[in-house]
Amino acid sequence: MIVPRLIERKRNGEPLEASELRELVLEHAAGRVPDYQMAALLMAIYFRGLDRTEMNALMDAMLDSGKRLDLSRLKTPRVDKHSTGGVGDKVSLVLAPLIASLGIAVPMMSGRGLGHTGGTLDKLESIPGFRTSLTLGEAEKQIAEIGCAMLGQSQEIVPADRKLYALRDATATVEVIPLIAASIMSKKIAESLSGLVLDIKRGPGSFLPELADEIRLAEAMIDLGAQHACPVVALVTAMDRPLGYACGNALEVAEAIEVLNGGGPQDLIEVTFALGAEMLVLSTLVPTREAARAMMDTAIRSGRALAKFEELVVAQGGDKGVVGNPERLPKARHRAEFVAPRDGVVQTVDPRAIGYGVIELGGGRRNMEDKIDPSVGFVITAKPGDRVRSGEPVASVYARSKDDLEVGRLILGEAIVISDSAATSLPLVSHRITAGEVESLA
């Protein structure tokens, strides 16, 4: 295998053989192909794409680069959810313990921040002591005992994707449908799932702002799942504004706890319940989404879902006191309100600007080696369509210095647009996609 020749061929728009892709991915995972060559190939793929055969080969190679969870001894269904990435998207923090509290096994393998979007692992690790680097044996044991685990990739589990994931983030080659599909599905198939629900983000804060591309991505992942006997359902959800109020790692954990306590922002609850209903129906625990919603509502009101979250935190070494007192989470040294500069209606809250703003404050990574500050971020209480008055608080900045407070205010000033009239927002949940069918829900 001559790597520059493969890069050249893909740069010129020629397809690569499945065997060539397999060897290249496995050699990179083993450290025998350097990052700079793989980065060049990723950029060629960004411009030239991969066909369905190449995408399948890429996923299978990543899957075969490591081991898989062995959950065959479990008698319960094994269902997971995955988001393509958003701003303020802390759904996984609520959904994993909520669904596990209802008797479904949830082996949730997640990622770190990618591009302007936050990562579930970074959010969880804002809980003091919380460990996401579980071994396969630890994850299998924990899922058998408490019904869920929230873990990251390791050298055991799809290590090839782990390296490519970080490299894509650092080289601006995230927004490629075959790369997104193969990355997500390699992790999910490695979990030995009996069903998967996808949250495909739509709008300017997503990696694929066009609906047609989002549907293509969902269909690609549904096809990859079918090849491994894993039924997949996808929902298309809005990312033309941040989800919920909190944007930033520890701030989002606190908001997730609030939802598990029966409160929290309505948009976050609605998206969580829509995805959870699909998980429960896929598990065959309930026949309808309406029945699933009622079951989830009961689990939250009874305290079962919150108790399961506490079990999860304890099992993975975290400070369980956070569950009852989110004030124990890391706190930014400085906080300041951002007020509406004029009377009017909130027209937009730009999620991409907010996501990059969190990174600017230190809550995300500019390169693979960066360490993040889990305490910083924004809490944005104003939503598109809200009428506000001049001087009314609409958001808060959480920062590690007074200078960063001013940076945060400038970011919010660009991201939050107040006008005389509201723009039309995307529906929270607009489409449901299954094998062979795209259903409009709006």
N, C-alpha and C positions, 0 to 999 in steps of 0.2 A: 504494500500500500504506500503510494507516494502522496502525502497529504496535500502539498501545493497543487498537484494535478487535480485532486478532488475539488479543491477550492476553485480552481480555474474553471472546471466544468460547470459547477453550480453557478459561478459568476456569469457564465455565458448562457445560462438557462437550460443546461442539459440535466436530465435526471440522473441520480446516483442509484446504483444497484443496491438492493436490500442488504446483500452481504457486505458491501463497502461501508454502508452506513453503520451496520452492526459492529464491524471491526473498528471503525473510527470512534464510535461512542464508547466501546469497551476499553479501547486503548487510552482514550482521554481520561476515563474514570480511574484507570490504573496509573496515571501520571506519565504515560509514555508518549502522549501527544500534548504539547504545551498549550497553555491557555491562549497565547497570541494566535496560534493557528486555528483553534476552535472559534475564537472571536471573529476571525476573518470569515470562516465558514458561516457563522451565525449572521453576519452582515450580508453575505451573499444570499442566504436563505430569506433574510428580511426583504430583499428586493426581488428575488426570483421565486420564492415560495417552495413548497413541497407538494407533490401529488399524493393521492390517497395511499398508494403503495409505499412511497417513501415515509409518509407519516406513520403508517402501521409498523414499518420496520424500525423507525426511530423509537416508538413506544415499546416495542418488544425488546429492543436492545437495552433500553433503560431499565425495564422490568427485570431482565435477566442479569443485570449487573450486580444484583444483590439477592437477598432472601425475601420471603414473604411471611406475613403473619399466618400462623396456623391456628385457626379458630374452629376447626372441624369438630371439636368435642362439644362446642356450644350447641344447645338445642334451640336457642332463640334466634330469630332473624338478625342479620347484621346489616345495618343501614347507615349510610353516612350522607353528609351534605358538603358541597364545596362551592365557594364563591369565586368568580373570576376576578374579584378584587375591586374594592370601593373605598370611599372615604367615610369614616365614621361607622364602618360596617363591623359591628361587634356581635352579629347574629350567632356565630358559632359558639361564643361564650355562653349564650343563653340556651341554644338549641341542644348541644351535646348533653348537658345534665338533664334538661327537660325531657328529652326523648328516652334517655336511659332510665329516668325515674318511672317510666311507664313499661319497663320490662323489655326494651329493645336494646341489643348490643350496639354501641356506637364507637367503632374504632376510627378516631378522627386524626388523620395525619395532615398537618397544616404546614404553612410556610411563613417566612418572614416578610417584612415589607418589600414590595416590588414596585419600582418606579415611584409614582406619587401615592400609591395605596399602602395602607397599613397591613401588618401581618399578625395573624392570630398568635404565633409563638412569641413575638415581641410583647404583645399585650399580656399574655399569661405570665411572662417572666417579669412583669412589673409587680407581681405578687411576690413579696420577699420569700426566697427559698424555693419557689416553684421551679421544678425541673422538667424540661420538655425533652431532654436527650435520653429517652428510655431505650433500653435494649429490647430486642424482639421478645425475649423471655419475660422481661418485666411487663411489657405491654400486654402480652397474652395472659399473664397471671392477673393483672389488674382488671382487664376486661371481664375475665371469668368471675372475679370477686365482686366488682361494683358496677359492671355493665358499660363502662366507658373509659377511654384513655385519650388524652390529647397530646400528641407527640410530634416531633419533627423527624426529618429524615436523618439517618445515620449512615455509617459505613456499611451497615447490614442491609438497610432498606433503600432500594433504588439510589445508590450512591451516585450513579451517572447523572441522574436528574438533579441531584443536590448540587453538583458542580455546575451544571449547565444553567440552573435556575439563578445562581449567584452571578454567573458570567453574563447572562441576558440582562439582568438588572443593571450591571455596571457598564454595559456596552449599548444601551438604548435599543435593544433588539427584542423587546417584550411583545410588541403588538403584531404577532404573526400567528394566524389561526392554527396551522399544523403544530407549531412549537407549543402554543398554549394547550391545545388538546392533548398532545402526547405527554406533556409534563403532568398535567392534572391526572390523566387516566393511568399513567404508570404508577402513581402513588395510590390511586384508588383500587386498582386491580390487585396491588400488593397487599391490600387489607383483607382479601378474601371476602368481599362483600356479597350479600344477596340482593342488594339494591342500592342505588345512588340517586340523590337529588342534586341538581345543579342550579345555582343562582347565577344567571347570566346578566351581568350589569349592562344597562343601556343608558346612553346619554354622554354628555361631554366629560364626565368624570370617569368613564369606563375606558378600558384599553381599546375597545372597538366601538366607537360612537354610533356607527350605522346599524340600523336594525337588521338589514340583510346579512351583514357580516356576523352579527350575534346569532342569528338563526343558523347560518352555516357552521359556526363554531359548535353550537348545541348539537346539530345533526352529526358532525364529525365525532363528537364524544359519545353520542348515543350509539353510533356504529362501532366505535372501538369497544364499548361495553358489551354490545351484542356478541362480538367475537370471543368474549371471555365469559359468556353466560351471566352477565351482570346487567339486569334491566335498569335503564336510566330514564329519568324524567327531568325536564328542565323548565324553570320558570324564568321569564325575563322581567327584571325589576329595575326601578328607576335609579339612576345615578346622575341626574342633572342637578342634584343638590345633595349635601351630606345626609347620611342616614342617622336619625336620632339627633341629639344635640352635641355630644362629646366627640372630639377629634383629637386623638393623642392617647398613648398606651394606657397609663394608669387611669386617666379620666374615663376611658371607654370601659375599663373593668368595673369602675364604680357604677356606671350607667347600666351595665349588664346585671349587676347585683340588684339594682333598683327594679329592673324588669322582673327578675326572679322573685322579688318581694311583692310583686303585684302592682308596681307603678311603672314609671318610665314613659318615654315619648310614644305617641300613638303610632307613628309611622314605623318605628322599630318593631313594635309589637305586631303590627299587621304583616310585615314581611316575614318575621319569625314564624308566626302562626301559619302563613301560607306555605312556607317551606316545610314546616313540621308536619302539616297535614298530609303533604305528599309522602313524607317519610313513613308515616304511620300506615297510610293506605298501601304503599309498596311492601311494607312488612306483613300485610294481611291481618294486622291486629284489629283493624276496623274496616268496614266496607265503604264508608263515605268520608269525604273531607269535612263535612259538617260534624259528624260524630267525632272525628279526630280533634277538631277545634274545641269541642266541649270537653274532651278528655284532657287536653293540654291546659285549658282554663282551670279545671279541677286540680290538676297537679300543682299549678302555681298557687291557687288560693289555699290549698291545704298545707303548703310549705314543703311538699315532697321534692319539688324541683330544686328549691334552694338547699335543702338538706343533701341532695345528690351532688350539687356543686361543692358543698363543704367536704363531702367524701372525696371528691376528685382532687380538691386542693390538698387535703391531708395525704392522700395516696401518693401525690407527686411532690411531697416535701414542702408545700407552701404553708404560709402562716394562716391558719384557719380563722384567726381573729379578724382578718380582713372581711370575712363574709358577714359578720355581725357589725363590724365597724370599718367601713371603707376608708375612714380617716387614717387608717394604718398604712394605706398605700403611699408610695412616694409622692411628696407634695412639692410643687414648685416654690421657690423662694419668693417669687414676685407674682402678683396678680393685678390686673387692671381691667376696668370695664371699657367696652367700645360702645359709643352711643350713636344713634342715628344723626347724621349731619343735617337732615331736613325732614319736614313732614312728607309723607307719601306712602307708597306701597312697596314692599320688598319685591323687586322684580326678579332678581337672581341671587343665589348664593353659589358661587363657582366652586365646585368640589375639587377640581384639579388645582386651583390656586390655593385652596385650603390644605390639600394634601402636601403640596410642595412647601407650603408655609410651615407645616409641622416639621418637615425636614430642616427648613431654615432655622427653626428654633432649637434644633438638636434632637428632635424626636424621631428621626429617621436617618437613613444612611446615604451619603454621597458616593461612597465606594464600599467595596466588600469588607474592608477592615474596620470601618467606623464602629464605635460604640455609641449607643443611643442613651439619651436622658429620658427615662420613662415618665417623668413628671410633667413635661411641657405639652402645650397644645392649646386648643381652643374649645370653648363651650359656646355654641351659637344657638340661641333660643329663637331667633327670628327665622321664619320659613317663608318661601316665596308665596305671595298673596297676602301676607300679614300687613295690616295698616299700622304705621308707626308715626310717632311725633318727634320732632327735633329734640335732641337731648335725652331721649329714652334709651336705656341700656338694651342692646340687641345681642351682645356677645361679650365674652371675657377672654383675655389672653393670660396664659399661664407660662411664665418664663423663668429662666435661671439668672437673669440680670435685668437691670433697669433699661439698659440699652436694647435688650431683646424685647422688652415690652413695647418700645417704640417701633421696632421692626414688625412685631405682631399687629400693632394698630395699623401700620401701613398696608400690611397684607390684607387685613379685614376691609380696609377702605377700598381696596381694589376688588375684592371678592364679593362684597355685599353691595349690590346696586339697588338704590332706592329711586323710584320713578313716580310718575303720576298714575300709572296703571300697571297691573300685574301682567307678566308674560304667562303663557300657557305652560303648565308643568306637565311632565310625563306622568301617566298613571303609575301608582306604586308597583302594581303587578299587572303587566300588560299582555303577556302571552304564555301559553303552556305548550311545550313541545315534547312529543313522544315519537316513537319510531313511526315514520310515515305521516305524521299529522302535526300541523301548526295551528293552534287554537287561539283566537283573539279573545282576551278576557275583559278588555276595556270597553 
